[in-house]
Amino acid sequence: MDEPGCSWPAWKFGMKREDLYSKLHDQYNTITSSIQDPEAFHHDVCEISHAASNPDEFHRLLADRKEQRL
């Protein structure tokens, strides 16, 4: 991180030099991309909607499925 080529005036913006590869990269150099195509996602939602008995469980099961897919 102390390489001269990686230097930038982070202090000027109340940041740390390593924010270049974390906060700034995540915020300004990435895009959101779908995990599945719409039809496959629909199948997951249908399956989980039949298994879940309340909204909290529905969202928890969807979050679990997302982690499986990733």
Biopython code that builds the backbone (N, CA, C, O; Angstrom):
import numpy as np
from Bio.PDB.StructureBuilder import StructureBuilder

atoms = [
    (1, "MET", "N", (0.828, -1.202, 0.000)),
    (1, "MET", "CA", (0.000, 0.000, 0.000)),
    (1, "MET", "C", (0.864, 1.254, 0.000)),
    (1, "MET", "O", (0.389, 2.329, -0.366)),
    (2, "ASP", "N", (2.106, 1.135, 0.399)),
    (2, "ASP", "CA", (2.983, 2.301, 0.438)),
    (2, "ASP", "C", (3.727, 2.525, -0.868)),
    (2, "ASP", "O", (4.695, 3.284, -0.906)),
    (3, "GLU", "N", (3.296, 1.887, -1.920)),
    (3, "GLU", "CA", (3.945, 2.070, -3.211)),
    (3, "GLU", "C", (3.658, 3.472, -3.737)),
    (3, "GLU", "O", (2.529, 3.952, -3.624)),
    (4, "PRO", "N", (4.658, 4.134, -4.307)),
    (4, "PRO", "CA", (4.464, 5.496, -4.827)),
    (4, "PRO", "C", (3.361, 5.580, -5.881)),
    (4, "PRO", "O", (2.661, 6.589, -5.957)),
    (5, "GLY", "N", (3.198, 4.555, -6.679)),
    (5, "GLY", "CA", (2.176, 4.563, -7.724)),
    (5, "GLY", "C", (0.755, 4.484, -7.184)),
    (5, "GLY", "O", (-0.205, 4.770, -7.899)),
    (6, "CYS", "N", (0.626, 4.094, -5.917)),
    (6, "CYS", "CA", (-0.702, 3.964, -5.295)),
    (6, "CYS", "C", (-1.040, 5.152, -4.407)),
    (6, "CYS", "O", (-2.056, 5.141, -3.712)),
    (7, "SER", "N", (-0.213, 6.152, -4.426)),
    (7, "SER", "CA", (-0.402, 7.305, -3.564)),
    (7, "SER", "C", (-1.517, 8.212, -4.105)),
    (7, "SER", "O", (-1.628, 8.432, -5.311)),
    (8, "TRP", "N", (-2.323, 8.723, -3.200)),
    (8, "TRP", "CA", (-3.330, 9.719, -3.546)),
    (8, "TRP", "C", (-3.645, 10.501, -2.273)),
    (8, "TRP", "O", (-3.447, 9.970, -1.180)),
    (9, "PRO", "N", (-4.125, 11.737, -2.369)),
    (9, "PRO", "CA", (-4.318, 12.580, -1.188)),
    (9, "PRO", "C", (-5.595, 12.237, -0.411)),
    (9, "PRO", "O", (-6.522, 13.042, -0.322)),
    (10, "ALA", "N", (-5.617, 11.033, 0.141)),
    (10, "ALA", "CA", (-6.797, 10.572, 0.883)),
    (10, "ALA", "C", (-7.121, 11.492, 2.057)),
    (10, "ALA", "O", (-8.291, 11.750, 2.338)),
    (11, "TRP", "N", (-6.106, 11.980, 2.735)),
    (11, "TRP", "CA", (-6.281, 12.864, 3.889)),
    (11, "TRP", "C", (-7.151, 14.056, 3.567)),
    (11, "TRP", "O", (-7.878, 14.558, 4.425)),
    (12, "LYS", "N", (-7.075, 14.508, 2.329)),
    (12, "LYS", "CA", (-7.812, 15.694, 1.889)),
    (12, "LYS", "C", (-9.324, 15.488, 1.998)),
    (12, "LYS", "O", (-10.082, 16.454, 2.092)),
    (13, "PHE", "N", (-9.759, 14.218, 1.983)),
    (13, "PHE", "CA", (-11.186, 13.884, 2.006)),
    (13, "PHE", "C", (-11.569, 13.107, 3.256)),
    (13, "PHE", "O", (-12.629, 12.485, 3.312)),
    (14, "GLY", "N", (-10.684, 13.150, 4.273)),
    (14, "GLY", "CA", (-10.967, 12.461, 5.529)),
    (14, "GLY", "C", (-10.947, 10.948, 5.382)),
    (14, "GLY", "O", (-11.645, 10.235, 6.102)),
    (15, "MET", "N", (-10.137, 10.464, 4.437)),
    (15, "MET", "CA", (-10.077, 9.032, 4.173)),
    (15, "MET", "C", (-8.669, 8.508, 4.424)),
    (15, "MET", "O", (-7.730, 9.270, 4.654)),
    (16, "LYS", "N", (-8.551, 7.182, 4.373)),
    (16, "LYS", "CA", (-7.256, 6.531, 4.461)),
    (16, "LYS", "C", (-6.847, 6.094, 3.066)),
    (16, "LYS", "O", (-7.698, 5.892, 2.200)),
    (17, "ARG", "N", (-5.545, 5.946, 2.844)),
    (17, "ARG", "CA", (-5.072, 5.552, 1.509)),
    (17, "ARG", "C", (-5.648, 4.214, 1.075)),
    (17, "ARG", "O", (-5.942, 4.021, -0.104)),
    (18, "GLU", "N", (-5.817, 3.274, 2.029)),
    (18, "GLU", "CA", (-6.342, 1.950, 1.682)),
    (18, "GLU", "C", (-7.817, 1.970, 1.280)),
    (18, "GLU", "O", (-8.322, 0.979, 0.754)),
    (19, "ASP", "N", (-8.515, 3.081, 1.519)),
    (19, "ASP", "CA", (-9.912, 3.203, 1.081)),
    (19, "ASP", "C", (-10.033, 3.104, -0.440)),
    (19, "ASP", "O", (-11.099, 2.793, -0.970)),
    (20, "LEU", "N", (-8.932, 3.370, -1.128)),
    (20, "LEU", "CA", (-8.912, 3.233, -2.585)),
    (20, "LEU", "C", (-9.347, 1.839, -3.011)),
    (20, "LEU", "O", (-10.060, 1.676, -4.002)),
    (21, "TYR", "N", (-8.913, 0.831, -2.254)),
    (21, "TYR", "CA", (-9.191, -0.556, -2.627)),
    (21, "TYR", "C", (-10.351, -1.166, -1.856)),
    (21, "TYR", "O", (-10.633, -2.353, -2.023)),
    (22, "SER", "N", (-11.019, -0.407, -1.033)),
    (22, "SER", "CA", (-12.163, -0.933, -0.294)),
    (22, "SER", "C", (-13.392, -0.058, -0.547)),
    (22, "SER", "O", (-14.171, -0.331, -1.460)),
    (23, "LYS", "N", (-13.561, 0.963, 0.239)),
    (23, "LYS", "CA", (-14.757, 1.802, 0.133)),
    (23, "LYS", "C", (-14.954, 2.382, -1.268)),
    (23, "LYS", "O", (-16.018, 2.222, -1.866)),
    (24, "LEU", "N", (-13.947, 3.040, -1.776)),
    (24, "LEU", "CA", (-14.092, 3.693, -3.087)),
    (24, "LEU", "C", (-14.286, 2.676, -4.203)),
    (24, "LEU", "O", (-15.109, 2.868, -5.098)),
    (25, "HIS", "N", (-13.523, 1.600, -4.139)),
    (25, "HIS", "CA", (-13.667, 0.552, -5.159)),
    (25, "HIS", "C", (-15.077, -0.010, -5.146)),
    (25, "HIS", "O", (-15.711, -0.123, -6.195)),
    (26, "ASP", "N", (-15.573, -0.364, -3.965)),
    (26, "ASP", "CA", (-16.906, -0.948, -3.864)),
    (26, "ASP", "C", (-17.995, 0.025, -4.322)),
    (26, "ASP", "O", (-18.956, -0.366, -4.984)),
    (27, "GLN", "N", (-17.829, 1.281, -3.962)),
    (27, "GLN", "CA", (-18.868, 2.268, -4.269)),
    (27, "GLN", "C", (-18.838, 2.755, -5.709)),
    (27, "GLN", "O", (-19.894, 3.002, -6.292)),
    (28, "TYR", "N", (-17.663, 2.899, -6.294)),
    (28, "TYR", "CA", (-17.570, 3.537, -7.607)),
    (28, "TYR", "C", (-16.968, 2.677, -8.716)),
    (28, "TYR", "O", (-16.865, 3.125, -9.858)),
    (29, "ASN", "N", (-16.569, 1.442, -8.390)),
    (29, "ASN", "CA", (-15.942, 0.623, -9.414)),
    (29, "ASN", "C", (-16.539, -0.784, -9.482)),
    (29, "ASN", "O", (-15.887, -1.718, -9.950)),
    (30, "THR", "N", (-17.768, -0.930, -9.017)),
    (30, "THR", "CA", (-18.463, -2.210, -9.102)),
    (30, "THR", "C", (-19.895, -1.967, -9.576)),
    (30, "THR", "O", (-20.421, -0.857, -9.494)),
    (31, "ILE", "N", (-20.499, -3.029, -10.067)),
    (31, "ILE", "CA", (-21.907, -2.963, -10.474)),
    (31, "ILE", "C", (-22.654, -4.126, -9.834)),
    (31, "ILE", "O", (-22.054, -5.133, -9.459)),
    (32, "THR", "N", (-23.953, -3.977, -9.715)),
    (32, "THR", "CA", (-24.808, -5.043, -9.239)),
    (32, "THR", "C", (-25.172, -5.910, -10.429)),
    (32, "THR", "O", (-25.511, -5.411, -11.503)),
    (33, "SER", "N", (-25.097, -7.202, -10.222)),
    (33, "SER", "CA", (-25.406, -8.139, -11.295)),
    (33, "SER", "C", (-26.312, -9.233, -10.745)),
    (33, "SER", "O", (-26.136, -9.664, -9.605)),
    (34, "SER", "N", (-27.264, -9.682, -11.527)),
    (34, "SER", "CA", (-28.162, -10.743, -11.100)),
    (34, "SER", "C", (-27.399, -12.043, -10.885)),
    (34, "SER", "O", (-26.434, -12.336, -11.591)),
    (35, "ILE", "N", (-27.836, -12.802, -9.922)),
    (35, "ILE", "CA", (-27.249, -14.103, -9.635)),
    (35, "ILE", "C", (-27.836, -15.158, -10.564)),
    (35, "ILE", "O", (-27.122, -16.029, -11.062)),
    (36, "GLN", "N", (-29.135, -15.071, -10.789)),
    (36, "GLN", "CA", (-29.848, -16.040, -11.615)),
    (36, "GLN", "C", (-30.651, -15.311, -12.684)),
    (36, "GLN", "O", (-30.894, -14.108, -12.594)),
    (37, "ASP", "N", (-31.053, -16.064, -13.688)),
    (37, "ASP", "CA", (-31.963, -15.471, -14.656)),
    (37, "ASP", "C", (-33.351, -15.371, -14.010)),
    (37, "ASP", "O", (-33.612, -16.054, -13.020)),
    (38, "PRO", "N", (-34.235, -14.545, -14.545)),
    (38, "PRO", "CA", (-35.537, -14.315, -13.916)),
    (38, "PRO", "C", (-36.362, -15.592, -13.703)),
    (38, "PRO", "O", (-37.031, -15.722, -12.677)),
    (39, "GLU", "N", (-36.325, -16.521, -14.639)),
    (39, "GLU", "CA", (-37.118, -17.746, -14.494)),
    (39, "GLU", "C", (-36.620, -18.598, -13.322)),
    (39, "GLU", "O", (-37.421, -19.103, -12.535)),
    (40, "ALA", "N", (-35.327, -18.755, -13.210)),
    (40, "ALA", "CA", (-34.760, -19.536, -12.108)),
    (40, "ALA", "C", (-35.053, -18.863, -10.771)),
    (40, "ALA", "O", (-35.368, -19.544, -9.795)),
    (41, "PHE", "N", (-34.956, -17.544, -10.713)),
    (41, "PHE", "CA", (-35.265, -16.819, -9.484)),
    (41, "PHE", "C", (-36.737, -17.002, -9.121)),
    (41, "PHE", "O", (-37.071, -17.175, -7.949)),
    (42, "HIS", "N", (-37.612, -16.966, -10.115)),
    (42, "HIS", "CA", (-39.037, -17.186, -9.892)),
    (42, "HIS", "C", (-39.282, -18.556, -9.258)),
    (42, "HIS", "O", (-40.100, -18.682, -8.347)),
    (43, "HIS", "N", (-38.588, -19.561, -9.729)),
    (43, "HIS", "CA", (-38.736, -20.906, -9.161)),
    (43, "HIS", "C", (-38.306, -20.932, -7.690)),
    (43, "HIS", "O", (-38.970, -21.547, -6.857)),
    (44, "ASP", "N", (-37.207, -20.271, -7.382)),
    (44, "ASP", "CA", (-36.770, -20.198, -5.985)),
    (44, "ASP", "C", (-37.813, -19.502, -5.118)),
    (44, "ASP", "O", (-38.153, -19.987, -4.038)),
    (45, "VAL", "N", (-38.321, -18.366, -5.590)),
    (45, "VAL", "CA", (-39.307, -17.615, -4.815)),
    (45, "VAL", "C", (-40.578, -18.442, -4.611)),
    (45, "VAL", "O", (-41.138, -18.460, -3.515)),
    (46, "CYS", "N", (-41.029, -19.121, -5.657)),
    (46, "CYS", "CA", (-42.232, -19.954, -5.522)),
    (46, "CYS", "C", (-42.021, -21.068, -4.499)),
    (46, "CYS", "O", (-42.863, -21.295, -3.630)),
    (47, "GLU", "N", (-40.898, -21.753, -4.612)),
    (47, "GLU", "CA", (-40.601, -22.841, -3.671)),
    (47, "GLU", "C", (-40.571, -22.330, -2.235)),
    (47, "GLU", "O", (-41.178, -22.923, -1.344)),
    (48, "ILE", "N", (-39.865, -21.229, -2.020)),
    (48, "ILE", "CA", (-39.724, -20.683, -0.672)),
    (48, "ILE", "C", (-41.041, -20.110, -0.163)),
    (48, "ILE", "O", (-41.329, -20.205, 1.030)),
    (49, "SER", "N", (-41.837, -19.523, -1.031)),
    (49, "SER", "CA", (-43.120, -18.955, -0.587)),
    (49, "SER", "C", (-44.074, -20.039, -0.096)),
    (49, "SER", "O", (-44.923, -19.784, 0.759)),
    (50, "HIS", "N", (-43.938, -21.228, -0.628)),
    (50, "HIS", "CA", (-44.780, -22.337, -0.154)),
    (50, "HIS", "C", (-44.242, -22.923, 1.146)),
    (50, "HIS", "O", (-45.012, -23.453, 1.947)),
    (51, "ALA", "N", (-42.951, -22.838, 1.363)),
    (51, "ALA", "CA", (-42.337, -23.398, 2.568)),
    (51, "ALA", "C", (-42.432, -22.466, 3.767)),
    (51, "ALA", "O", (-42.539, -22.929, 4.902)),
    (52, "ALA", "N", (-42.393, -21.168, 3.532)),
    (52, "ALA", "CA", (-42.380, -20.189, 4.626)),
    (52, "ALA", "C", (-43.778, -19.974, 5.179)),
    (52, "ALA", "O", (-44.771, -20.042, 4.455)),
    (53, "SER", "N", (-43.832, -19.711, 6.486)),
    (53, "SER", "CA", (-45.140, -19.502, 7.107)),
    (53, "SER", "C", (-45.383, -18.053, 7.534)),
    (53, "SER", "O", (-46.481, -17.713, 7.975)),
    (54, "ASN", "N", (-44.356, -17.193, 7.405)),
    (54, "ASN", "CA", (-44.537, -15.781, 7.751)),
    (54, "ASN", "C", (-43.480, -14.962, 6.999)),
    (54, "ASN", "O", (-42.528, -15.521, 6.454)),
    (55, "PRO", "N", (-43.653, -13.643, 6.973)),
    (55, "PRO", "CA", (-42.715, -12.790, 6.221)),
    (55, "PRO", "C", (-41.254, -12.905, 6.680)),
    (55, "PRO", "O", (-40.344, -12.917, 5.851)),
    (56, "ASP", "N", (-41.032, -12.988, 7.988)),
    (56, "ASP", "CA", (-39.653, -13.095, 8.478)),
    (56, "ASP", "C", (-38.990, -14.366, 7.978)),
    (56, "ASP", "O", (-37.838, -14.340, 7.544)),
    (57, "GLU", "N", (-39.712, -15.477, 8.038)),
    (57, "GLU", "CA", (-39.161, -16.740, 7.559)),
    (57, "GLU", "C", (-38.936, -16.698, 6.050)),
    (57, "GLU", "O", (-37.935, -17.213, 5.552)),
    (58, "PHE", "N", (-39.864, -16.085, 5.329)),
    (58, "PHE", "CA", (-39.738, -15.947, 3.876)),
    (58, "PHE", "C", (-38.442, -15.219, 3.507)),
    (58, "PHE", "O", (-37.691, -15.680, 2.648)),
    (59, "HIS", "N", (-38.187, -14.097, 4.151)),
    (59, "HIS", "CA", (-36.983, -13.322, 3.856)),
    (59, "HIS", "C", (-35.719, -14.052, 4.324)),
    (59, "HIS", "O", (-34.691, -13.991, 3.648)),
    (60, "ARG", "N", (-35.780, -14.731, 5.452)),
    (60, "ARG", "CA", (-34.628, -15.489, 5.930)),
    (60, "ARG", "C", (-34.285, -16.619, 4.964)),
    (60, "ARG", "O", (-33.116, -16.843, 4.651)),
    (61, "LEU", "N", (-35.319, -17.333, 4.491)),
    (61, "LEU", "CA", (-35.081, -18.424, 3.546)),
    (61, "LEU", "C", (-34.546, -17.904, 2.208)),
    (61, "LEU", "O", (-33.690, -18.540, 1.591)),
    (62, "LEU", "N", (-35.047, -16.758, 1.763)),
    (62, "LEU", "CA", (-34.510, -16.162, 0.536)),
    (62, "LEU", "C", (-33.045, -15.755, 0.718)),
    (62, "LEU", "O", (-32.232, -15.945, -0.186)),
    (63, "ALA", "N", (-32.713, -15.207, 1.864)),
    (63, "ALA", "CA", (-31.322, -14.824, 2.135)),
    (63, "ALA", "C", (-30.429, -16.071, 2.168)),
    (63, "ALA", "O", (-29.311, -16.055, 1.652)),
    (64, "ASP", "N", (-30.927, -17.141, 2.774)),
    (64, "ASP", "CA", (-30.166, -18.399, 2.799)),
    (64, "ASP", "C", (-29.948, -18.932, 1.392)),
    (64, "ASP", "O", (-28.856, -19.391, 1.058)),
    (65, "ARG", "N", (-30.982, -18.870, 0.571)),
    (65, "ARG", "CA", (-30.874, -19.368, -0.802)),
    (65, "ARG", "C", (-29.885, -18.519, -1.604)),
    (65, "ARG", "O", (-29.125, -19.040, -2.420)),
    (66, "LYS", "N", (-29.903, -17.217, -1.363)),
    (66, "LYS", "CA", (-28.943, -16.338, -2.041)),
    (66, "LYS", "C", (-27.520, -16.773, -1.726)),
    (66, "LYS", "O", (-26.681, -16.861, -2.623)),
    (67, "GLU", "N", (-27.247, -17.044, -0.454)),
    (67, "GLU", "CA", (-25.923, -17.489, -0.060)),
    (67, "GLU", "C", (-25.552, -18.813, -0.721)),
    (67, "GLU", "O", (-24.398, -19.015, -1.100)),
    (68, "GLN", "N", (-26.511, -19.705, -0.861)),
    (68, "GLN", "CA", (-26.252, -20.968, -1.558)),
    (68, "GLN", "C", (-25.886, -20.719, -3.014)),
    (68, "GLN", "O", (-24.970, -21.340, -3.552)),
    (69, "ARG", "N", (-26.609, -19.809, -3.637)),
    (69, "ARG", "CA", (-26.390, -19.542, -5.063)),
    (69, "ARG", "C", (-25.036, -18.852, -5.295)),
    (69, "ARG", "O", (-24.387, -19.074, -6.317)),
    (70, "LEU", "N", (-24.629, -18.029, -4.351)),
    (70, "LEU", "CA", (-23.344, -17.339, -4.519)),
    (70, "LEU", "C", (-22.202, -18.321, -4.376)),
    (70, "LEU", "O", (-21.038, -17.934, -4.485)),
]
sb = StructureBuilder()
sb.init_structure("model")
sb.init_model(0)
sb.init_chain("A")
sb.init_seg("    ")
for serial, (resi, resn, name, xyz) in enumerate(atoms, 1):
    if name == "N":
        sb.init_residue(resn, " ", resi, " ")
    sb.init_atom(name, np.array(xyz, "f"), 0.0, 1.0, " ", f" {name:<3s}", serial, name[0])
structure = sb.get_structure()
